[in-house]
Every structure is written in C-alpha cells, then in structure tokens.
Amino acid sequence: MLRGRRGFDALAALVLFLVVGSSTISVSHAQGFFCPGTVGSQSGIALQGGACTNGTTGAFSNAALAAQALSDVSQAATLQSTQASLVAISARRRVEAEACPEGYVRRNDTCERLPETAETRLPPPTPPPTPPSAPAPTRRPAPPARTAAPVRAPVFKAPVVAQPAVTFATWVKGYGDYERRTGTAQTSIDCCTSAVAGGIPNALSINSTSTATTGGVLGGLDATWRGVAAPDDGFIAGLLVGYMSTNTKLVSTSTSATPSNVPSGSGTLNSHMTGPSVGGYLVYFWGGFSTDLTFKVDFLDLNLNFTDLLGFSANVGVPTTSSFFSGSGSTNLNDYTTAGNLNYRFPVSGAFWVQPTVGFLYTATDYASSASAFGLANGNLFRVQGGAVFGTDFYLNEYRITPSVTGLLYDDVRVSGGFISGGLFSTVPLGLADEGKIRGDGIFTLNVDSGHGISGFIQGEIYGGANLTGYAGRGGLRWQWPS
C-alpha cells in the first residue's frame, strides 16, 4: 500500500507541474474593467480602493465588491464536485467491504450461506447392493450385551468465505446543487469629501447576495485487492473523471448615510464556470475501520459580465449624478483539491449501525496571470469536518436496501487570497466568505444492491448556517466485475 501511495503522489505532482500557469485571459476594458473612465465632464476615473474615482468625484463600485466574493463562490462549486466524488468513493468502499462470495448473503454484518433450493440440493446417496444369501452359520450363545457408546454428531469448521484476489468496478453519478449566501458590511467613501460635510467620510451600508446552481457528472474506474496486510482487509485504487457547470449571480447594493452626498448604488455580477475534472483515489478498509484519500483537479473556464449603477459623490459646483456602466470578460483557473477521511463503523443493535467520521479538505485555486483585471488572485481553503453516519440494512426480495442519515459539522478554518486586497480593491469584509464559521450538513442516502455486481443510490443534502443555505441532490450506479 505504501508503494501505491508514493506512486499516486508522484502522478499528482506530475499533473500539477504540467497544468499550472497554462491559462490566458481576454478582457474588455482590462485596465478599468469596473469603471467607466469618464462621467460627464469628469475624466480619468479608475478603480482605487473599491471606488471609481479621479480624486474629484467618486462612486463605490458594487460590481468590484461582488467580484471580491467570486473566488469564495467558485471554490464552493468545486467543493460540491469534490463532495460528490467523496460520496461515490465512500459507496464504493462500502460495497467492497461488505461484499459476500457467490452463494452467500450479508445479514447482521456477516456473510450467511443461502438456503439450498431443489436445483442445488444433492440427491441422497444410493445404498450399496445386498449380497446374495449364504447358509446360516451354527449359532453360538450370544455374549452379554454391552452398553453402546453415544454417537456424537460430526463437527464441521465454519466455511472460509473466499473472495477473488482482485475485482474491478466502474461507477457513474450525476449531481446538482443550489446555494444561497447573504452578507452585510460597513464601509465609507472618502476620496472626494474634503469640501463636503467638513471632510468627514461618507458612511456606506453594503448588502450582498449570491445564488449559485451547480450540476455535473462523475465517473470512475478502480481495482480492489484483498488480503493486503490482513486476511480480511482490502485496498482500492482508482481514477475519476467528470465535468461540471456552475452559474452564479452576485448582487450588491450600497446605501449612504448622507444620500445628498453619495447616492445609492447597485451592481450585479453574473458568472458561468465550466470545465472537466480528473483525479484519483486510494481507499483502505479492515473490519470496521476505513480511510480514504482523494486528489482532484478542475480545469475551469470562467466567463463573467456585470452591470453597475454608480452613485457619484457631490462636490462644490458638481451636482450629484448616477452613471450606468457594464462590461464582460473571461479567464480560466485550475482548482487543486486534496481530501481525506477516517471512519469506524460500530454495530448498535441487530441490523443498525453507527459510523463516526472525521476528515479534511484542502483546495488551492490558481488563476491566469492577468486575472487581476477582475480583482481575482490565487487563494486556498482548508476545511475540517466531523460527525457520524447512522444506518440500517434490510432485504426486499433479493435486493439489499440500506438507508442512512449523515450529520456533520464543518468549518473552513482558513480561507486566504482569492481577491486583491488594498490598492485597486477594497478590504471590505463582504460576509459571503466562510472562514471561521461552523456550519452543519445533513445527508440522507438510500442505497440499493442487487447482489449481482450492480448497485445504485440516491441522495439528498441540506447544509448551511449563518448567511448560507444550500441544497443538493445526487444519484448514481455502480457495476463490479467479476460479479
């Protein structure tokens, strides 16, 4: 298993070397993407500290602020794709860990022999022929009768449940996700207020909302080896591929505490992100213990457009005005994700069981070098999570049905980068980011196993917490051979 892990790490490093930094960008108004350049008689307007300003007049850029949250929302889409991968891998591990050989069925966590049928029952042995009769010998007095020793029933060892040395399997699944985030912030615009209100900066209240819909498909191919380090353990190594698509809408509004100086503004940013995914995974299981490690790369194209109503501040001799501005552009990015989990399953009562689980997830985002025109920059996210899965098993004819409920708490303990802070863009805490917020995740899964190498599942999920609500649905099929 150690040699396999080293080979996987080497492959991941090679993929990382080949794909980093291979992207380009095409932008309209690249140097002043979020600002009009000229408003009325005022020229030289550019983005500075979150405001479109020339030092004489200025307006807060809600579109630029929405772009500041784009990396967080984009990473959330990648996380959904990764979660879909982890669910499929977990299901693969469970199918292999609980597989029984031909002629056996799993009941109460053990493989039991199926009852014999008329077709499989052997006929009774034919008695030997009776020899021909012979003359009766002279009888002698019979000896005294002895007490016969009791006949003991034969003792047989429990049959050894033999599994194939290696099995192969493929799987495919589709998934969809809807997510809504809200956030508020306080900031000010003070570029142009030296002659207004005694030089006091104009305070602004910011309200932002993002909605995102994500859909995709994933597939995998893997091999399972048994008896790697113990007679009843197993090791799975596999490859996965997929494709995902995400549509995101971010809306931000700014309201001034002194409307006569800075009119309200609003901006809308729409993004469409699509691309393929490739990766690999390793799984080890032994009795109730299991662990997995997954690496995945998403190669994504990002297209965006925005509209912004800019409320420019008043100045001496300059009337308050608003300006409508729009733009569009495209870039691409690569998301590199590594995730791992530790699990242990305990039987509770009868067919019921509980499986505590802990895990981590790390995603690094690499943007095209010119993505700074959108205010985007490389970043990373580190998440930890823990919880438990509760489930049971029962049979419907020959089909094994396994419903389960998962409860998790997760926290993005570190979210860094993703947007340019200071300089061109404001450092306003938008509130759409997840860093340091403990949130919950509830998942219901229904797994159906035919017992002949084909199984499938459907799953529903709801997650969220402060300022976040998300829903997801997934479904998939698995095919194992030889079955």
N, C-alpha and C positions, 0 to 999 in steps of 0.2 A: 504494500500500500504506500510505503514511503517513496519508493521509486516512481510510482504512478503520480504522486503529488508533485514531485520535483519536475517530472515531465510536463505536467499541466502548467506549473508556474513558468517554465521556460517558454511554452507555447503562448501564454498570456503576455509575457514580456515581448515576444516577437511581434505579436499582433499590435501591442501598444506602440512599438517602435515604428511599424510600417504606416500607421494611420494618423499619428499626432501631427498637427500642423499642416495638413494637406488641403485646407479649405480656402475658399475665396469669397469675396463679398461684392455685391452690386447695390449701390445706394443712390437714391435721388437726394440732391442737396446734401452731400455727405458731410460737409463742414458745418452746416447749420440745419441738421435734419429736423429738429423740433421747433425751429424759429423762422419767421418769415423774412428776416433780413431788413425789410423796410416796411414801416407802417406810417401811412400818410406822408408827412414831411420828414419824419424821423427815419434815419438810415443807420447802418452799422449795427443792427440788432443781432445778438448772438447769445447762445446759452451760457450763462455764468451762474454757478451756484444754484441751479434749479430755476432760474428766471431768464426770460428772453428780454435782454436789456442792452442799451447802449450807454448806460450811465446817466441818461437824462430822463428816459421813460422806461418802464419795465412791466412785465406781467409774469406771474407764476405759471410755469409750464406743467399742466396736469398730465399731458401725454408723456413728458420726460419722467415724471414721477411714476406713472403706470409702468413704463419700461423698466424702472428700477426693480419692480416686483416680477418681471418677466422670467428671470432666472429661477426664482423660487417656484413659480408655477410650472416652468418647464421641467425642473427636477421632480416635481410632484408627478408629472406624467410618466417620467422614467421610472419612478418608484412603483407606479401602478403596473407597468410592464414587468418589473422585477418581481413584485408580489405575485403576479400571475405565474411567473416562472417557478417561484418557490412553492406555490400550491401544487403545481403539476409534479414537481420533483418529490415533494412530500408524499403525494399519492403514489408515485412510482415506488418509492421506498416501502410504503406500507403494503402494497400489493406483493412485492418480492419477499418482505419479511414474514408475511403471513401465508405464503403460498404452500400448498399441500400437493404431494405427488398424485398421480393417477390412481383412482380408487379410494381416495381419502377426501374428507371434507373437514373444514375447520369449525369446531364448536367449542365454546368456552375456552378459547385460547389454546386448544390442542387440535392436532390432526387426528380425526377418528375415521376408522375404516367404514366405507359404505356398506350397508347390508347387502347380502347376496341376493341375486334375483334368480328366477328359474333358468335364465340363459347362462348365468355364470356359475350356478351350483353344480358341482361334480356329481355324477351318478354314483350310487352305492357300489362298493366292490362286489364282484361276482364270487360266491362261495366256491371252494375247491370241490372237484367231483368226489363222490362217495366211492371208496374202493370196494371191489367185489367181496361178497361174504365168504368167510372161511369156517372150517369146522370149529365148533365151540371147544375150547380147551377144558381140561379137567379142572374143576374149581377147587380151590383151597380155602380154608377158613379165612375170612377177611380179618386183617389186623384191626386193633382198636381204632376207632375214629379219632382223628386229630382236629383240633380247632384250627380252621383256616385263617391265615393272616389277612387282615383287612387290605383290600385293594385300594391303592391310592390313585387319585386322579393324576394324569400326567401334567407336568408343569412346563409351560412354554414361556420363553422370553418375549417381552413386548417387541413387536416388529420394528426394525430400524426404518425410519422414514427417510428414504433416499431421494435426493434432489439431483437434477442434472448439474454437472460441474459448471457449466456456463449457459446462460439463457440470454436472448436478445429481445428487445422490445422497441416499439415506436409509439409515439403519442402525439396528439394534436389537440389544441384547445383554442377557443375564442374567448374574448373578454371585452367588457365595456365598463366605463366609469364616468360618473358625473360628480363634479366637485364645485363647491361654492365657498369663497372666502370673503371676509369683510374686514376692514381696518379703518382706524381713525388716527389722526396725528395733528400736532400743532406746530406751526412754523411762522415765519414772517418774511416780508419782502422789504428790504431796507436799502435797495440800490438807489432810490430816487426820492427820498423823503426828507432831504436836508432842509428844504424850504417849506415842508408841509408838516403840520402838527408839531412844530418845534423840533423837528429832526427825529421824532420817535418812530421806530419801525412800525409798519402796519402789520398787525397780527392776522394770521390766516388759520382757519379751521379746515382740515382736509378729511374727506370721506372717500373711501375707495372700496370697490367691489370687483371681484374676479369670478368668472364662471368658466369651467373647462369641461369638455367632453372628450374622452379618450376611448379609442377602440383599437383592437389589434388581434392578431393570430400568432400562435406559437406552436412549434413542433420540435420533437426531439427524437434522437436515436441513441440507445445505450446498451451496454452489456453488463451482466451481473455474474460475479464469481462467488462461489460458496466455499466454506471451509478455508478462509484465508489465514486467520490467526487462531480460530477455534472451530470445532466441528460444526457448530450451528450458527456461525456468523456469515456475513455477506458484504460484498463491496460492489458498488455500482459506479461506472464511469460513462459519461455521455456527452453528447454535443447537442446544442439547441440553436434554432434559427427562428426568426419571426419578422413581423412588420407591424408598425404602429402608426397611428394618426391621431393628432390632438388639435382641437380648435379651442382657442382661449379668447375671452373678451374681458378686458380690464377697463373699468370706468372710474375716473377720479374727478372730484369737484372741490373747488377751493372757495371759501366764503370769507370775506373780510369783516373784521370787527368795525371798520370805518368805511362803509360802502362808498362814501363820496370820494375817497382817495383811491381805493383799489376795487374795481367791480369784480363780481363773482366770475369765476371761470370754470370750464369743464372740458375734459378730454376723454376720448375713447381710443383704446389701442386694441386692434384685432390681430391675432397671430394664428398661423397654420403651420404645424410642425409634423413632418412625416419622415419615415426612413426605416431601413432594415435593422435587425438586431442579430448578433451572433454571440455564441458563448459556449461554456462548458460547465459541467458539474461533477462533483465527487460525493458519494454517499457511503457511509459505513453503518451497519446495524448488527447488534448482538443481543439477543434476548429483548428486554425492554428498552435497552439503550440504543440511540441512533444519533448521528451527527451528519451534517452536510455542509458543503462549501460550493458556492456558485460564483462564476465570473461572467460578466456580460458587457458587451459594447453596443451602444446605439449610435448609428450614423444618421444624423438628422439634418434635414433642410428646414430652415425657418424663414417664412415669408410673413411680413407684417405691414400693416397700414394704420394710420391714425388720423383722427380729426380733433382739432383743439380750438375752443373758443377762449382767446386770450384777453383777459381784462387788464388793460394797461393802466398804470397809476397816473393820477393827475399831477401836474406841475404848474408852477406860476405861468400863466399865459397859455397853458396847453390844456384843452378840455379833456375830460375823461372819455375814453373810447374803448371799443372792443374790436377785435380782429379775428376772423375765422381763418384757420390755417390747416392744411392737410399734407400728408406725404406717405410714401411707401418705399419699401426696400426689402432686401433678402440677404441672408447669410447662412452659414451652416455651423454645426457644432457636433462634437462627439461626447457622449456620456459614458464613463467607465464605472462599472458597479461591481463591487465585491460584497457578498452576503454570506453569513454563516449562522447555523443554529445547533443547539444541543437539546436533546429531548430524552425523556424517560417515561415509559408507559407502565402504569400500575393497574392490575385488575382490582375492581372495587367490590362488585357483588354479581355473581352469575355472569351475564354477558356484558355488564357495564364496566367501563374503564375510564381512567383519567391520565392525561399526559402533560405534565408540566413542560414548559419550553422557555428558553432564553435565546436571544440572538442579537446580531448586529448587522448594519448595512452601511456601506460607505460608497458615495457617488462623487466622482470628480468630473467637472464639466470643462471642456476645452473648446473655446470659441475660435473662430477665424481671427487673424491678427488685426483686421480692420473693423471688427465688430464694435470698437469703441465709438463709432459714429452713432450707434444706437444706445450708447451708455452701458453696453454689456461687457463683462470681463470674466475671466476664468474664476471658478469657485469650486467649493466642495461642501459636502454634507455628511455628517456622521450621526447615525441613529442607533439607539439601543431599544430593545423591547423585551417584554416578558409576560407570561400568562400561562394558560392551560387550555387543553382540549378535552372536552367531555363527550363520550360517545358510547354506543352500544351496537350490537350485531344481532340480526335475526334473519331467518330464511323465509322466502316466499317461493314455494316450489323448489327449484334448483338454484335460484338466484339469492346471493348473499347481499343483504341490504344493511348499510352502515350509515346511519345519521349521526352527525356530530355537531357540537357547538363550541366555538373558539372565543375566548375572551382575552384580549391583550391590552396592555398599556405600553405606549411608546413615547419616546422623547428624542427630538432632534437636538442632541446636546451641543452640537457645533455646526453652524452654518456660516461660512466665510466666503467673501468675494461675491461674484455674480453680477455686480454692477460697479461703476466707477464712483467712488465717494470723494467728495470735495471737488474743487476745480470746476469741471463742467456740470456736475450733478450735485444736487442737494443731499445732505446726510439725514434728511427727514426720516424718522422711523415709521415706515408706512403701515406696519401692523399686519401685513399679509404674510410675513415670514413665520416660520415655525420654531425658530430657535428657542430652546428653554421652555417650551410649552408641552406639558404632559397631556396626552390625549388618549382616547380609547378607541378600540376596534373590536367589533363583533361580527363573527362569520358563522353562517350556517351552511353545512355541506351535506349532500346526500350522495353516497357512493353506491353503485350497483356493480356487482361482479358476477359474471355468468358462470365462472368456474372452468371455462374452456379457453382462457387466454385473452378474453375480451372483457373490458370493464369500462365504466364511464361514470361521470359525476356532473352535478350541477351545484352552483354555489351562489349565495347572496351575501353581501357585505354592507355594513354601515359603519362609518368611522367619523371622528371629529372631536370637538371640544371648543375652546374659546375661539370664536370668529371663524370656525371651519365646520362644514358639513359635507360629507361625501357618501356616495352610494356606488356600489359596483356589482356586476353580475358576471359569472363565468360558467363555462361548460366545456367538457372535453371527453375524448375517447382514448383508450389505451389498447394496444394489441401486442401480446407477448408470444414469442415463438422460441423453441418448440413449446406447444401448449399441451 
